[in-house]
């Protein structure tokens, strides 16, 4: 185990770190054609991996449960892009952003968008933050109406 991993044990894991970890599970699931919830379940409590926060679990399970709705929204609002054409990291980030906006009552829409853009800056291409911001911004403009019907 790395020094960094052992120094984090026992300390609360930030929401930002939890989001990043959720992106990793969703990305790995896509790359391995595996269910991210199964990957998560296999690793919870393992001494071989860093601790997994409750918020990471909530995000991965939530995205999995709402994936059909999320993907429909992304396909509709990612002008000129199909889901299969999106970089897998961007798709994972977008799924978490949409989930937080529409199904996480304690996360304000601007926070969900800012966090997603920040993850895109950290984990993806130079063009990804603008792309993520545009897609989530369009969905954010109608989020109140969407929450009313979902």
LONU-546641 format. One record per residue (C-alpha): residue number from 1; x, y, z. Coordinates in Angstrom, 3 decimals, decimal comma. Layout:
<nodes>
NUM / X / Y / Z
...
</nodes>
This chain:
<nodes>
1 / 0,000 / 0,000 / 0,000
2 / 1,306 / 3,456 / -0,830
3 / 2,222 / 5,938 / 1,862
4 / -0,446 / 8,284 / 0,515
5 / -3,157 / 5,645 / 0,780
6 / -2,257 / 4,677 / 4,324
7 / -2,144 / 8,302 / 5,456
8 / -5,761 / 8,786 / 4,307
9 / -7,202 / 5,872 / 6,218
10 / -9,434 / 7,003 / 9,036
11 / -9,839 / 10,528 / 7,665
12 / -13,015 / 11,717 / 5,964
13 / -12,864 / 11,555 / 2,180
14 / -13,866 / 14,805 / 0,455
15 / -16,791 / 14,911 / -1,920
16 / -14,404 / 15,921 / -4,699
17 / -12,265 / 12,832 / -4,075
18 / -15,442 / 10,732 / -3,889
19 / -16,602 / 12,060 / -7,259
20 / -13,216 / 11,357 / -8,798
21 / -13,317 / 7,812 / -7,461
22 / -16,826 / 7,329 / -8,865
23 / -15,557 / 8,488 / -12,285
24 / -12,817 / 5,861 / -12,017
25 / -15,350 / 3,089 / -11,320
26 / -17,627 / 4,175 / -14,177
27 / -14,658 / 4,478 / -16,550
28 / -13,258 / 1,092 / -15,548
29 / -16,657 / -0,509 / -16,014
30 / -16,907 / 0,947 / -19,512
31 / -13,381 / -0,123 / -20,451
32 / -13,832 / -3,664 / -19,152
33 / -17,479 / -4,017 / -20,254
34 / -18,265 / -4,682 / -16,599
35 / -20,958 / -3,424 / -14,284
36 / -19,449 / -0,607 / -12,191
37 / -21,639 / -1,531 / -9,203
38 / -20,209 / -5,057 / -9,299
39 / -16,663 / -3,665 / -9,451
40 / -17,458 / -1,425 / -6,505
41 / -19,013 / -4,245 / -4,485
42 / -15,993 / -6,474 / -5,080
43 / -13,690 / -3,807 / -3,628
44 / -15,644 / -2,462 / -0,655
45 / -13,823 / -3,390 / 2,519
46 / -10,796 / -4,807 / 0,704
47 / -7,481 / -4,058 / 2,352
48 / -5,881 / -3,991 / -1,116
49 / -7,616 / -0,774 / -2,195
50 / -8,040 / 2,675 / -0,701
51 / -11,202 / 3,117 / 1,364
52 / -14,339 / 3,811 / -0,666
53 / -16,544 / 6,589 / 0,678
54 / -20,279 / 6,333 / 1,128
55 / -20,635 / 9,177 / -1,361
56 / -18,694 / 7,255 / -4,028
57 / -20,987 / 4,284 / -3,442
58 / -24,046 / 6,529 / -3,666
59 / -22,866 / 8,063 / -6,955
60 / -21,964 / 4,782 / -8,654
61 / -25,193 / 3,095 / -7,562
62 / -27,258 / 6,177 / -8,434
63 / -25,779 / 6,535 / -11,906
64 / -26,339 / 2,821 / -12,518
65 / -29,965 / 3,043 / -11,372
66 / -30,710 / 6,125 / -13,497
67 / -28,404 / 5,392 / -16,414
68 / -31,141 / 5,041 / -19,020
69 / -32,622 / 8,452 / -18,133
70 / -29,171 / 10,035 / -17,860
71 / -28,035 / 8,703 / -21,223
72 / -31,241 / 9,876 / -22,923
73 / -30,635 / 13,397 / -21,582
74 / -26,988 / 13,363 / -22,609
75 / -27,818 / 12,139 / -26,103
76 / -30,409 / 14,887 / -26,460
77 / -28,259 / 17,735 / -25,111
78 / -24,772 / 16,841 / -26,373
79 / -25,300 / 18,618 / -29,669
80 / -23,417 / 16,878 / -32,454
81 / -22,124 / 14,064 / -30,236
82 / -23,309 / 10,507 / -29,777
83 / -22,554 / 8,749 / -26,511
84 / -20,353 / 6,229 / -28,316
85 / -18,268 / 9,050 / -29,785
86 / -17,620 / 10,762 / -26,433
87 / -14,356 / 10,071 / -24,638
88 / -15,197 / 7,492 / -21,937
89 / -13,852 / 9,717 / -19,152
90 / -16,049 / 12,610 / -20,298
91 / -19,065 / 10,325 / -20,436
92 / -18,423 / 9,128 / -16,864
93 / -18,046 / 12,731 / -15,664
94 / -21,219 / 13,807 / -17,469
95 / -23,211 / 10,913 / -16,013
96 / -22,178 / 11,888 / -12,488
97 / -22,935 / 15,549 / -13,165
98 / -26,420 / 14,798 / -14,450
99 / -27,076 / 12,412 / -11,569
100 / -26,044 / 15,019 / -9,013
101 / -28,141 / 17,738 / -10,635
102 / -31,316 / 15,703 / -10,916
103 / -31,214 / 13,136 / -8,107
104 / -28,930 / 14,558 / -5,372
105 / -31,119 / 17,043 / -3,531
106 / -28,209 / 18,299 / -1,414
107 / -26,032 / 19,308 / -4,405
108 / -26,926 / 22,650 / -6,021
109 / -26,847 / 22,576 / -9,821
110 / -23,946 / 25,073 / -10,088
111 / -21,860 / 22,924 / -7,718
112 / -22,555 / 19,779 / -9,746
113 / -21,520 / 21,585 / -12,938
114 / -18,411 / 23,167 / -11,392
115 / -17,286 / 19,841 / -9,941
116 / -17,797 / 18,079 / -13,273
117 / -15,828 / 20,773 / -15,117
118 / -13,060 / 20,497 / -12,517
119 / -12,895 / 16,721 / -12,986
120 / -12,729 / 17,201 / -16,747
121 / -9,775 / 19,578 / -16,258
122 / -8,014 / 17,013 / -14,071
123 / -8,773 / 13,831 / -15,980
124 / -9,461 / 14,560 / -19,624
125 / -8,480 / 16,594 / -22,668
126 / -8,052 / 20,357 / -22,990
127 / -11,401 / 20,583 / -24,821
128 / -13,312 / 18,498 / -22,279
129 / -14,043 / 21,156 / -19,625
130 / -15,809 / 23,383 / -22,160
131 / -17,717 / 20,408 / -23,590
132 / -18,801 / 19,177 / -20,127
133 / -19,806 / 22,702 / -19,109
134 / -21,877 / 23,157 / -22,274
135 / -23,767 / 19,884 / -21,979
136 / -24,436 / 20,205 / -18,251
137 / -25,319 / 23,884 / -18,653
138 / -28,007 / 23,011 / -21,195
139 / -29,414 / 20,341 / -18,888
140 / -29,111 / 22,711 / -15,913
141 / -31,294 / 25,249 / -17,730
142 / -34,183 / 22,775 / -17,657
143 / -33,280 / 20,889 / -14,465
144 / -36,274 / 22,152 / -12,491
145 / -38,674 / 20,905 / -15,163
146 / -36,820 / 17,596 / -15,396
147 / -36,897 / 17,021 / -11,624
148 / -40,650 / 17,611 / -11,690
149 / -41,223 / 14,706 / -14,090
150 / -38,515 / 12,226 / -13,078
</nodes>
